[in-house]
Amino acid sequence: MTMQLKIPNWRIKAWRQVDGDMNPGTYGATIARADGSTIELLQIQPTREYVGDREAVEVGFPFWSKEATYDLSDLTDYDSALQSSGLTESELETMKPDDRALAISIALFDHGDRVEEGPAGWAKDVLGDRRVRWWGLGEGGKPKGWRYLEEEDREFRALLRRSLSPKAYEEMRSEYWRKRLREGVTG
């Protein structure tokens, strides 16, 4: 029996948090946007959570990310992704077609299917101009952008200041801004 799938159409420009932690700046989160034909996923990965403070200092910035986009044709071969996610066929059968498509997309994403490295850097580098309905905002909370994660930016800067010599810290900051200016980013 083939289950019906339907890509959600959220009809808003804001992204939604669909997986992860209530504190995405510290522990990470997956956000999604769906327009009726594709589901876009972006997982925000705090470097300190993934590699610890010492290695994060060597990385030099607080966030990595990975991303993927799925359409209906991508959601047909999901058996191994479903097994590794712990989600069962019977659980999928109880879902509405659009919830089912999102659940399969997340399972494929977590399994690494069609996933690419996303932007890395500070909160603003990773989120850009995306506005997100974060779980921590509650049901009526307005979508927020990169500033929702800026506490991790502040804590990471403090970690760099504690871990690096003043000269090394200034060199790292200067190189970051030179790179941003080369990319045409000014804020």
C-alpha positions as CSV (number, residue, x, y, z in Angstrom):
1,M,0.0,0.0,0.0
2,T,1.4,3.4,-1.0
3,M,0.8,6.2,1.5
4,Q,-0.3,9.5,0.2
5,L,2.2,12.3,0.6
6,K,1.7,16.0,0.2
7,I,4.4,18.7,0.5
8,P,3.1,21.3,3.0
9,N,2.4,24.9,1.9
10,W,3.0,27.1,4.9
11,R,2.2,30.2,2.9
12,I,4.5,32.4,5.1
13,K,8.0,33.5,4.5
14,A,9.1,32.5,8.0
15,W,10.9,29.2,8.6
16,R,9.8,26.8,11.3
17,Q,11.8,24.9,13.8
18,V,11.0,21.2,13.2
19,D,13.6,19.4,15.2
20,G,16.3,20.0,17.8
21,D,16.3,21.8,21.2
22,M,14.5,24.6,22.9
23,N,17.9,26.3,23.1
24,P,19.1,26.1,19.5
25,G,22.1,28.4,20.0
26,T,23.6,26.0,22.5
27,Y,22.3,22.6,21.4
28,G,21.3,23.0,17.7
29,A,18.1,22.8,15.7
30,T,16.6,22.0,12.3
31,I,14.5,24.6,10.6
32,A,12.3,24.1,7.6
33,R,10.4,26.0,4.9
34,A,7.7,24.4,2.7
35,D,6.0,26.0,-0.3
36,G,3.8,23.2,-1.6
37,S,6.4,21.8,-4.0
38,T,9.6,21.6,-1.9
39,I,10.7,21.2,1.7
40,E,13.9,23.0,2.5
41,L,15.8,22.0,5.7
42,L,18.7,23.7,7.4
43,Q,20.3,22.1,10.5
44,I,22.2,24.6,12.7
45,Q,25.1,22.9,14.5
46,P,26.9,24.8,17.3
47,T,30.5,23.9,17.1
48,R,31.1,23.7,20.9
49,E,28.3,21.2,21.2
50,Y,29.8,19.0,18.4
51,V,33.5,19.2,19.1
52,G,34.0,20.8,22.5
53,D,35.5,24.2,23.5
54,R,39.2,23.5,22.6
55,E,38.5,22.3,19.1
56,A,35.8,25.0,18.6
57,V,38.5,27.6,19.2
58,E,40.5,26.1,16.4
59,V,37.5,26.2,14.1
60,G,37.1,29.9,15.0
61,F,33.3,30.4,14.8
62,P,30.3,29.2,16.7
63,F,28.1,27.5,14.0
64,W,28.2,24.9,11.2
65,S,25.2,23.9,9.2
66,K,24.0,21.4,6.7
67,E,21.1,21.7,4.3
68,A,18.9,19.9,1.8
69,T,15.8,20.4,-0.3
70,Y,13.3,17.6,-1.1
71,D,10.3,17.4,-3.4
72,L,7.8,14.5,-3.7
73,S,10.0,12.5,-6.0
74,D,12.7,12.4,-3.3
75,L,10.3,11.0,-0.7
76,T,9.8,7.5,-2.2
77,D,12.9,5.6,-1.1
78,Y,13.0,6.1,2.7
79,D,13.2,2.6,4.2
80,S,16.8,2.8,5.6
81,A,16.3,6.4,6.7
82,L,13.1,5.4,8.5
83,Q,14.9,2.5,10.3
84,S,17.7,4.7,11.5
85,S,15.2,7.4,12.7
86,G,13.2,5.1,14.8
87,L,10.0,6.1,13.1
88,T,7.8,3.2,12.0
89,E,5.5,2.7,9.0
90,S,2.6,2.4,11.3
91,E,3.4,5.8,12.9
92,L,3.6,7.3,9.4
93,E,0.2,5.8,8.5
94,T,-1.4,7.8,11.4
95,M,-0.1,11.1,10.1
96,K,-1.8,13.5,7.7
97,P,-0.1,13.5,4.2
98,D,1.7,16.8,4.7
99,D,3.0,15.8,8.2
100,R,4.1,12.5,6.7
101,A,6.0,14.2,4.0
102,L,7.8,16.4,6.5
103,A,8.6,13.4,8.8
104,I,10.1,11.5,5.9
105,S,12.1,14.6,4.8
106,I,13.5,14.9,8.3
107,A,14.3,11.2,8.4
108,L,16.1,11.4,5.0
109,F,17.9,14.6,6.2
110,D,19.1,13.0,9.4
111,H,20.2,9.9,7.4
112,G,22.3,12.2,5.2
113,D,20.3,11.7,1.9
114,R,20.9,14.7,-0.5
115,V,22.5,16.7,2.4
116,E,25.1,19.3,1.6
117,E,27.3,21.4,3.8
118,G,25.6,24.7,4.5
119,P,26.9,28.1,5.6
120,A,29.3,28.3,8.6
121,G,30.3,31.2,10.8
122,W,28.4,33.4,13.2
123,A,24.7,33.3,13.7
124,K,24.1,36.0,11.0
125,D,26.3,34.0,8.6
126,V,24.3,30.8,9.1
127,L,20.8,32.2,9.2
128,G,21.2,35.2,6.8
129,D,17.9,37.0,6.6
130,R,15.8,33.9,7.5
131,R,13.0,34.6,10.1
132,V,12.2,31.5,12.2
133,R,9.3,30.4,14.4
134,W,11.5,28.9,17.1
135,W,10.0,26.5,19.6
136,G,11.3,28.6,22.5
137,L,9.1,31.5,21.3
138,G,5.8,29.8,22.2
139,E,2.7,29.4,20.0
140,G,2.1,33.2,19.5
141,G,5.7,34.3,19.3
142,K,6.8,36.3,16.3
143,P,9.5,34.8,14.0
144,K,13.0,35.9,14.9
145,G,16.1,36.0,12.9
146,W,19.8,35.4,13.7
147,R,19.6,37.5,16.9
148,Y,17.7,34.6,18.5
149,L,21.1,32.7,18.4
150,E,23.4,35.7,19.3
151,E,23.9,34.6,22.9
152,E,26.0,31.8,21.6
153,D,27.9,34.3,19.5
154,R,28.6,36.3,22.7
155,E,29.7,33.3,24.6
156,F,31.9,32.1,21.7
157,R,33.6,35.5,21.5
158,A,34.3,35.3,25.3
159,L,35.7,31.8,24.8
160,L,38.0,33.1,22.0
161,R,39.2,36.0,24.2
162,R,40.0,33.6,27.1
163,S,41.7,31.0,24.8
164,L,43.7,33.2,22.4
165,S,46.4,35.8,22.9
166,P,45.1,39.4,22.3
167,K,47.1,39.5,19.0
168,A,45.7,36.1,17.8
169,Y,42.2,37.2,18.7
170,E,42.5,40.5,16.7
171,E,44.0,38.7,13.8
172,M,41.1,36.2,13.7
173,R,38.6,39.1,13.9
174,S,40.4,41.0,11.1
175,E,40.5,38.0,8.8
176,Y,36.8,37.4,9.4
177,W,35.9,41.0,8.4
178,R,38.3,40.9,5.4
179,K,36.5,37.8,4.2
180,R,33.1,39.4,4.7
181,L,34.1,42.5,2.8
182,R,35.5,40.4,-0.1
183,E,32.0,38.7,-0.2
184,G,30.4,42.1,-0.3
185,V,28.9,41.9,3.2
186,T,29.0,45.1,5.3
187,G,27.1,44.4,8.4
